[in-house]
Amino acid sequence: MRRARAAFPAPRRWAVLAAAVGAGVGAGLLGTSLHGHAWYLHGAANAIPYGAALALLLLASVSMFVGLWSRSSWVVVLCGAAAYITAGLLSMQIGSFGMIFDNIQGRLWLYGIAFVTPLVAWLTWLLLRRKRSK
């Protein structure tokens, strides 16, 4: 016999929007500080950008958490947009300041946000659809 699961109330709309934007800005800031790490192999000019991959994993996990918590895949898109805007603002080269450069790590981080966000939104939609059908 299956146990009845406690049903939590749906979060309020303002809480969902605040969580999505806050999580997106946080992931954008932390991902930007993480994206520059790379391994340089001996004698090789190319880098392995593990920091950008970890930053994208951070963004994916945070946005999926917020999407599943809010029970909406559109919240994932809002979270990714907030992360993209944050990273875009930090990539602006104003004077000598700029945290994201035109290298493999910077390109992977900025273009990766635009790739990971719809992918995670689709995965969240699939998970929510499967849960609703049960």
MDAnalysis code that builds the backbone (N, CA, C; Angstrom):
import MDAnalysis as mda
import numpy as np

u = mda.Universe.empty(402, n_residues=134, atom_resindex=np.repeat(np.arange(134), 3), trajectory=True)
u.add_TopologyAttr("name", ["N", "CA", "C"] * 134)
u.add_TopologyAttr("resid", np.arange(1, 135))
u.add_TopologyAttr("resname", ["MET", "ARG", "ARG", "ALA", "ARG", "ALA", "ALA", "PHE", "PRO", "ALA", "PRO", "ARG", "ARG", "TRP", "ALA", "VAL", "LEU", "ALA", "ALA", "ALA", "VAL", "GLY", "ALA", "GLY", "VAL", "GLY", "ALA", "GLY", "LEU", "LEU", "GLY", "THR", "SER", "LEU", "HIS", "GLY", "HIS", "ALA", "TRP", "TYR", "LEU", "HIS", "GLY", "ALA", "ALA", "ASN", "ALA", "ILE", "PRO", "TYR", "GLY", "ALA", "ALA", "LEU", "ALA", "LEU", "LEU", "LEU", "LEU", "ALA", "SER", "VAL", "SER", "MET", "PHE", "VAL", "GLY", "LEU", "TRP", "SER", "ARG", "SER", "SER", "TRP", "VAL", "VAL", "VAL", "LEU", "CYS", "GLY", "ALA", "ALA", "ALA", "TYR", "ILE", "THR", "ALA", "GLY", "LEU", "LEU", "SER", "MET", "GLN", "ILE", "GLY", "SER", "PHE", "GLY", "MET", "ILE", "PHE", "ASP", "ASN", "ILE", "GLN", "GLY", "ARG", "LEU", "TRP", "LEU", "TYR", "GLY", "ILE", "ALA", "PHE", "VAL", "THR", "PRO", "LEU", "VAL", "ALA", "TRP", "LEU", "THR", "TRP", "LEU", "LEU", "LEU", "ARG", "ARG", "LYS", "ARG", "SER", "LYS"])
u.atoms.positions = np.array([
    [0.833, -1.166, 0.000],
    [0.000, 0.000, 0.000],
    [0.886, 1.240, 0.000],
    [0.541, 2.204, -0.813],
    [1.326, 3.429, -0.930],
    [0.957, 4.401, 0.167],
    [1.941, 5.043, 0.684],
    [1.706, 6.071, 1.684],
    [1.312, 7.356, 0.991],
    [0.458, 8.104, 1.617],
    [0.070, 9.406, 1.075],
    [1.199, 10.398, 1.337],
    [1.575, 11.110, 0.317],
    [2.632, 12.103, 0.449],
    [2.030, 13.427, 0.869],
    [2.747, 14.141, 1.680],
    [2.286, 15.454, 2.113],
    [2.349, 16.409, 0.936],
    [1.263, 17.042, 0.662],
    [1.218, 17.992, -0.451],
    [1.492, 19.393, 0.093],
    [2.517, 19.995, -0.428],
    [2.849, 21.351, -0.025],
    [2.064, 22.333, -0.878],
    [1.698, 23.456, -0.326],
    [0.967, 24.432, -1.141],
    [1.876, 25.017, -2.218],
    [1.259, 25.427, -3.297],
    [2.028, 26.043, -4.376],
    [2.582, 27.385, -3.892],
    [3.818, 27.698, -4.247],
    [4.383, 28.979, -3.806],
    [3.675, 30.148, -4.472],
    [3.710, 31.267, -3.815],
    [3.077, 32.477, -4.363],
    [3.873, 32.985, -5.554],
    [3.200, 33.720, -6.429],
    [3.830, 34.191, -7.662],
    [5.010, 35.106, -7.393],
    [4.888, 36.017, -6.440],
    [5.992, 36.938, -6.149],
    [7.196, 36.184, -5.603],
    [6.951, 35.120, -4.836],
    [8.054, 34.328, -4.304],
    [8.756, 33.565, -5.417],
    [7.976, 33.086, -6.374],
    [8.555, 32.371, -7.514],
    [9.424, 33.305, -8.344],
    [8.909, 34.500, -8.634],
    [9.678, 35.456, -9.435],
    [10.935, 35.903, -8.708],
    [10.824, 36.162, -7.411],
    [11.997, 36.577, -6.640],
    [13.029, 35.457, -6.568],
    [12.566, 34.238, -6.388],
    [13.501, 33.114, -6.323],
    [14.182, 32.888, -7.664],
    [13.436, 33.003, -8.745],
    [14.023, 32.786, -10.070],
    [15.069, 33.840, -10.398],
    [14.729, 35.093, -10.154],
    [15.683, 36.171, -10.461],
    [16.879, 36.100, -9.515],
    [16.629, 35.872, -8.229],
    [17.730, 35.779, -7.270],
    [18.648, 34.610, -7.556],
    [18.066, 33.469, -7.881],
    [18.890, 32.303, -8.208],
    [19.663, 32.533, -9.501],
    [19.038, 33.197, -10.472],
    [19.727, 33.485, -11.723],
    [20.888, 34.451, -11.546],
    [20.661, 35.497, -10.767],
    [21.742, 36.453, -10.503],
    [22.861, 35.774, -9.715],
    [22.489, 34.980, -8.723],
    [23.504, 34.258, -7.955],
    [24.302, 33.289, -8.806],
    [23.605, 32.545, -9.663],
    [24.309, 31.617, -10.549],
    [25.168, 32.379, -11.555],
    [24.703, 33.532, -12.007],
    [25.503, 34.340, -12.922],
    [26.772, 34.865, -12.270],
    [26.656, 35.311, -11.016],
    [27.834, 35.813, -10.306],
    [28.815, 34.683, -9.969],
    [28.287, 33.597, -9.405],
    [29.171, 32.490, -9.048],
    [29.759, 31.804, -10.283],
    [28.947, 31.674, -11.331],
    [29.450, 31.074, -12.557],
    [30.519, 31.914, -13.217],
    [30.354, 33.239, -13.150],
    [31.365, 34.130, -13.721],
    [32.671, 34.036, -12.948],
    [32.581, 33.901, -11.633],
    [33.816, 33.768, -10.860],
    [34.459, 32.397, -11.061],
    [33.680, 31.415, -11.471],
    [34.188, 30.052, -11.640],
    [34.644, 29.754, -13.061],
    [34.107, 30.455, -14.057],
    [34.300, 30.049, -15.449],
    [35.740, 30.149, -15.944],
    [36.556, 30.961, -15.333],
    [37.904, 31.194, -15.843],
    [38.914, 30.109, -15.539],
    [38.557, 29.144, -14.714],
    [39.501, 28.086, -14.361],
    [39.686, 27.133, -15.538],
    [40.933, 26.787, -15.787],
    [41.237, 25.889, -16.911],
    [42.509, 25.115, -16.605],
    [42.599, 23.938, -17.198],
    [43.819, 23.137, -17.131],
    [44.613, 23.368, -18.399],
    [45.887, 23.688, -18.227],
    [46.795, 23.817, -19.357],
    [47.753, 22.636, -19.299],
    [47.684, 21.789, -20.289],
    [48.557, 20.626, -20.329],
    [49.969, 21.047, -20.698],
    [50.941, 20.255, -20.310],
    [52.340, 20.588, -20.567],
    [52.604, 20.666, -22.068],
    [53.123, 21.786, -22.495],
    [53.497, 21.959, -23.888],
    [52.328, 22.201, -24.828],
    [51.108, 22.282, -24.308],
    [49.949, 22.493, -25.175],
    [49.459, 23.933, -25.034],
    [49.070, 24.495, -26.138],
    [48.560, 25.861, -26.124],
    [47.067, 25.900, -25.797],
    [46.410, 24.782, -25.938],
    [44.968, 24.735, -25.681],
    [44.690, 24.470, -24.208],
    [43.560, 24.992, -23.771],
    [43.150, 24.815, -22.384],
    [41.923, 23.918, -22.317],
    [41.784, 23.220, -21.211],
    [40.569, 22.453, -20.934],
    [39.755, 23.291, -19.948],
    [38.648, 23.881, -20.393],
    [37.911, 24.833, -19.550],
    [36.964, 24.142, -18.565],
    [37.525, 23.556, -17.518],
    [36.674, 22.851, -16.558],
    [35.849, 23.823, -15.718],
    [36.314, 25.029, -15.532],
    [35.565, 26.013, -14.757],
    [34.266, 26.410, -15.435],
    [34.302, 26.577, -16.745],
    [33.081, 26.929, -17.478],
    [32.093, 25.772, -17.456],
    [32.591, 24.556, -17.544],
    [31.693, 23.396, -17.472],
    [31.048, 23.299, -16.097],
    [31.814, 23.551, -15.043],
    [31.248, 23.525, -13.696],
    [30.267, 24.673, -13.480],
    [30.546, 25.831, -14.076],
    [29.623, 26.961, -13.964],
    [28.298, 26.646, -14.646],
    [28.351, 25.977, -15.790],
    [27.115, 25.587, -16.474],
    [26.365, 24.520, -15.695],
    [27.086, 23.618, -15.054],
    [26.447, 22.622, -14.201],
    [25.768, 23.296, -13.003],
    [26.412, 24.315, -12.445],
    [25.817, 25.082, -11.358],
    [24.529, 25.751, -11.806],
    [24.562, 26.394, -12.956],
    [23.372, 27.056, -13.490],
    [22.257, 26.043, -13.746],
    [22.596, 24.904, -14.319],
    [21.590, 23.886, -14.619],
    [20.937, 23.364, -13.343],
    [21.731, 23.103, -12.326],
    [21.167, 22.552, -11.099],
    [20.327, 23.572, -10.355],
    [20.778, 24.812, -10.303],
    [20.016, 25.860, -9.613],
    [18.703, 26.128, -10.338],
    [18.760, 26.239, -11.652],
    [17.534, 26.545, -12.393],
    [16.560, 25.366, -12.371],
    [17.063, 24.136, -12.398],
    [16.153, 23.000, -12.299],
    [15.515, 22.932, -10.914],
    [16.277, 23.230, -9.880],
    [15.724, 23.252, -8.530],
    [14.600, 24.277, -8.431],
    [14.831, 25.478, -8.925],
    [13.804, 26.518, -8.861],
    [12.599, 26.135, -9.719],
    [12.826, 25.529, -10.868],
    [11.725, 25.111, -11.726],
    [10.879, 24.016, -11.110],
    [11.520, 23.043, -10.475],
    [10.757, 21.974, -9.831],
    [10.056, 22.469, -8.575],
    [10.692, 23.378, -7.852],
    [10.065, 23.941, -6.658],
    [8.811, 24.731, -7.011],
    [8.909, 25.504, -8.089],
    [7.770, 26.342, -8.482],
    [6.755, 25.590, -9.334],
    [7.119, 24.387, -9.774],
    [6.266, 23.550, -10.620],
    [5.964, 24.217, -11.963],
    [6.978, 24.888, -12.510],
    [6.825, 25.560, -13.798],
    [8.160, 25.550, -14.533],
    [8.117, 25.169, -15.790],
    [9.353, 25.174, -16.571],
    [9.697, 26.575, -17.084],
    [8.743, 27.484, -17.087],
    [9.030, 28.852, -17.511],
    [9.888, 29.592, -16.505],
    [9.859, 29.170, -15.274],
    [10.700, 29.785, -14.254],
    [12.169, 29.492, -14.538],
    [12.444, 28.353, -15.141],
    [13.810, 28.005, -15.539],
    [14.319, 29.013, -16.572],
    [13.449, 29.389, -17.493],
    [13.833, 30.364, -18.522],
    [14.116, 31.723, -17.883],
    [13.300, 32.121, -16.908],
    [13.524, 33.386, -16.211],
    [14.834, 33.347, -15.426],
    [15.123, 32.236, -14.806],
    [16.378, 32.079, -14.066],
    [17.580, 32.156, -15.009],
    [17.492, 31.487, -16.144],
    [18.575, 31.540, -17.124],
    [18.750, 32.925, -17.721],
    [17.633, 33.632, -17.935],
    [17.728, 35.005, -18.459],
    [18.416, 35.921, -17.453],
    [18.096, 35.758, -16.177],
    [18.750, 36.573, -15.152],
    [20.244, 36.263, -15.088],
    [20.606, 34.998, -15.222],
    [22.025, 34.626, -15.234],
    [22.725, 35.192, -16.467],
    [22.049, 35.164, -17.608],
    [22.648, 35.672, -18.844],
    [22.841, 37.186, -18.789],
    [21.854, 37.888, -18.244],
    [21.984, 39.340, -18.104],
    [23.112, 39.679, -17.137],
    [23.202, 38.947, -16.042],
    [24.282, 39.185, -15.077],
    [25.646, 38.936, -15.715],
    [25.790, 37.824, -16.401],
    [27.067, 37.519, -17.056],
    [27.359, 38.529, -18.168],
    [26.318, 38.955, -18.881],
    [26.521, 39.957, -19.923],
    [26.998, 41.281, -19.369],
    [26.440, 41.697, -18.241],
    [26.897, 42.943, -17.620],
    [28.332, 42.819, -17.115],
    [28.671, 41.656, -16.592],
    [30.043, 41.459, -16.107],
    [31.047, 41.281, -17.238],
    [30.578, 41.019, -18.446],
    [31.504, 40.858, -19.569],
    [31.806, 42.177, -20.270],
    [31.091, 43.225, -19.914],
    [31.336, 44.518, -20.560],
    [32.713, 45.042, -20.167],
    [33.486, 45.416, -21.147],
    [34.836, 45.915, -20.915],
    [34.771, 47.431, -20.739],
    [34.529, 47.855, -19.523],
    [34.442, 49.287, -19.212],
    [35.786, 49.699, -18.630],
    [36.529, 50.466, -19.398],
    [37.872, 50.834, -18.975],
    [38.749, 49.598, -18.936],
    [39.325, 49.341, -17.798],
    [40.154, 48.139, -17.657],
    [39.411, 47.029, -16.925],
    [38.129, 47.239, -16.650],
    [37.350, 46.254, -15.910],
    [36.549, 45.387, -16.859],
    [36.573, 44.123, -16.629],
    [35.786, 43.151, -17.366],
    [36.142, 41.777, -16.842],
    [35.148, 40.999, -16.499],
    [35.443, 39.714, -15.872],
    [35.375, 38.543, -16.834],
    [34.762, 38.733, -17.990],
    [34.648, 37.654, -18.967],
    [35.357, 38.108, -20.236],
    [36.366, 37.361, -20.631],
    [37.167, 37.739, -21.787],
    [36.793, 36.903, -22.999],
    [37.294, 37.306, -24.143],
    [37.031, 36.598, -25.393],
    [38.049, 35.466, -25.544],
    [37.858, 34.425, -24.749],
    [38.671, 33.216, -24.851],
    [37.729, 32.026, -24.786],
    [38.284, 30.835, -24.764],
    [37.445, 29.635, -24.794],
    [36.561, 29.541, -23.546],
    [37.098, 29.944, -22.391],
    [36.309, 29.891, -21.172],
    [35.140, 30.871, -21.217],
    [35.397, 32.079, -21.669],
    [34.339, 33.087, -21.748],
    [33.273, 32.736, -22.764],
    [33.702, 32.254, -23.918],
    [32.716, 31.863, -24.941],
    [31.872, 30.691, -24.482],
    [32.510, 29.697, -23.868],
    [31.767, 28.534, -23.387],
    [30.768, 28.939, -22.308],
    [31.133, 29.848, -21.432],
    [30.236, 30.293, -20.370],
    [29.062, 31.083, -20.947],
    [29.327, 32.067, -21.789],
    [28.240, 32.908, -22.301],
    [27.330, 32.158, -23.271],
    [27.910, 31.449, -24.221],
    [27.065, 30.706, -25.168],
    [26.446, 29.473, -24.508],
    [27.120, 28.946, -23.493],
    [26.592, 27.790, -22.788],
    [25.325, 28.117, -22.004],
    [25.234, 29.339, -21.471],
    [24.008, 29.739, -20.771],
    [22.830, 29.669, -21.729],
    [23.036, 30.159, -22.942],
    [21.959, 30.151, -23.938],
    [21.627, 28.740, -24.410],
    [22.531, 27.806, -24.265],
    [22.272, 26.413, -24.640],
    [21.660, 25.618, -23.487],
    [22.184, 25.813, -22.290],
    [21.755, 25.023, -21.132],
    [20.351, 25.412, -20.673],
    [20.014, 26.688, -20.743],
    [18.719, 27.144, -20.224],
    [17.541, 26.476, -20.916],
    [17.429, 26.481, -22.252],
    [16.295, 25.780, -22.853],
    [16.332, 24.267, -22.637],
    [17.535, 23.698, -22.574],
    [17.646, 22.264, -22.329],
    [17.105, 21.898, -20.952],
    [17.470, 22.662, -19.943],
    [16.992, 22.399, -18.587],
    [15.496, 22.691, -18.480],
    [15.023, 23.725, -19.171],
    [13.582, 24.001, -19.161],
    [12.809, 22.834, -19.763],
    [13.328, 22.256, -20.835],
    [12.672, 21.107, -21.460],
    [12.698, 19.902, -20.529],
    [13.836, 19.635, -19.873],
    [13.923, 18.518, -18.934],
    [12.979, 18.720, -17.742],
    [12.893, 19.936, -17.257],
    [11.970, 20.230, -16.162],
    [10.534, 20.016, -16.601],
    [10.208, 20.434, -17.807],
    [8.854, 20.224, -18.339],
    [8.531, 18.736, -18.422],
    [9.509, 17.934, -18.875],
    [9.292, 16.485, -18.945],
    [9.066, 15.881, -17.563],
    [9.862, 16.288, -16.591],
    [9.706, 15.758, -15.241],
    [8.365, 16.162, -14.628],
    [7.971, 17.394, -14.832],
    [6.697, 17.854, -14.286],
    [5.518, 17.180, -14.986],
    [5.633, 16.962, -16.279],
    [4.559, 16.301, -17.024],
    [4.403, 14.853, -16.564],
    [5.526, 14.187, -16.342],
    [5.477, 12.808, -15.896],
    [4.867, 12.710, -14.490],
    [5.183, 13.678, -13.632],
    [4.636, 13.664, -12.283],
    [3.136, 13.925, -12.294],
    [2.670, 14.819, -13.180],
    [1.241, 15.129, -13.253],
    [0.440, 13.964, -13.806],
    [1.042, 13.159, -14.674],
    [0.305, 12.053, -15.283],
    [0.118, 10.866, -14.341],
    [0.895, 10.834, -13.255],
    [0.774, 9.722, -12.299],
    [-0.388, 9.910, -11.380],
])
